[in-house]
Amino acid sequence: MLEVLANSNIGRLPKYHAWIEILIGEDVSIEEVDARKVRRWDALDQQPSRTFGDKWYDEKRSTVLIVPSTVVRVERNIVISQDHPEFRKLRATAPKPVVWDQRLSR
């Protein structure tokens, strides 16, 4: 959620966001990025992380890529490749509305 706020550049809380839960089975391929091994992973221009992600996507190395958050350093984000053959194994719940804490908009 903080990634949305940090990257949306709208200056206010989004009004109409929804969230879903993605169910990932044990037989789905997962890769995790070690940011220490990608020089300048957290660069403001995002070029190193985008280059890494583009290569991962093009090579179809895994269905799921776990990446470090650049907003909250101890958090991680999940990237999913819809073009990976295992994508069909993922399941999603029905969308639910995001309820933002109004203290975030002060």
N, C-alpha and C positions, 0 to 999 in steps of 0.2 A: 504494500500500500504506500509506503514511503517512496518507493521507486516511482510510482505514478505521480505523486506530488512533486518530487524533485525534477521529473522529466516532462511534465505536462506544460509548464510555462504559461499557465492561464491565470496565475495570481489569485486563485480562489479554489475552494473545494469543488470538485466535479459534482454536478447535480444528479446525473443519471448513469451511475456505474453499477455493474452487477459482478458477482463473483461465482465461480464454479469450483468444485473440487474435482481434480483429475485423479483417477484411480490407476495406478501403475502396477502391473503384475510383476511377479518375480522373474518372469521369462522375457522381460523387456530390457534391451541394452541401455546402460547408463554410463556416461562418462562424466568425470568431475574435473574442472579446471583448477590447477594449482597456480594461483596468481603469482607466486614467487618465481615461476618458471616462464611467465610471459612478461617480457620487459615492458614496463609502463602500462600494465593492464588497466590501471585506474586513471589514465590520462584524460584530461577534460575533453579533448577532441574525440575520444573513444576509438581512435584508429586502431590501436593494438588489439583491443577486445573485439572490435568489428571484424578485423582481418582474421583473427582466430575463429570467430563464429562463422564467418563466411566459408572458411576452409572446412570446418567441421560439417557444415550443412552440405556443401558441394560433394564431400567425400562420403556422406551418409555413414559416418563412423558409428553412430548410435542414435537411438530414438530420442533420448533425453540427455541434455547437457546441463549439469549443475555448475553455476557460475557464482563467483563471489559478488556480493553487493558492493557497489562503490559508494552508496549512501550510508549504509550501516555496516561497518566493516566486519562484524561478526555474523551477519546474515548471509544467506545464499538465495539465489533465484534459480528457477527452472526454465530452460528453453526446450521447446518440443519441436521436432522436425516432422511436419505433416507429410513430407515426401519420403520418409523412411518406411520400408516395407512393414515394420512392426507397429506403425502408427495405429493400425486398425485394432490392435490389442488393447489400446487405452480406452477407458470409459470416463465419462463426465457426468456429474450430477446436473440437475436442473438449475438454471441461473437463480440466484438470490440477490436481492438489492444490497448494495453497500450502504451501511449507515455510518457516516462520518461523525466523529466526536466534534462538536462545534467549537471546542476549545482550540482546535487546530487552525481555525480561521481568524483568530484574534490577531 
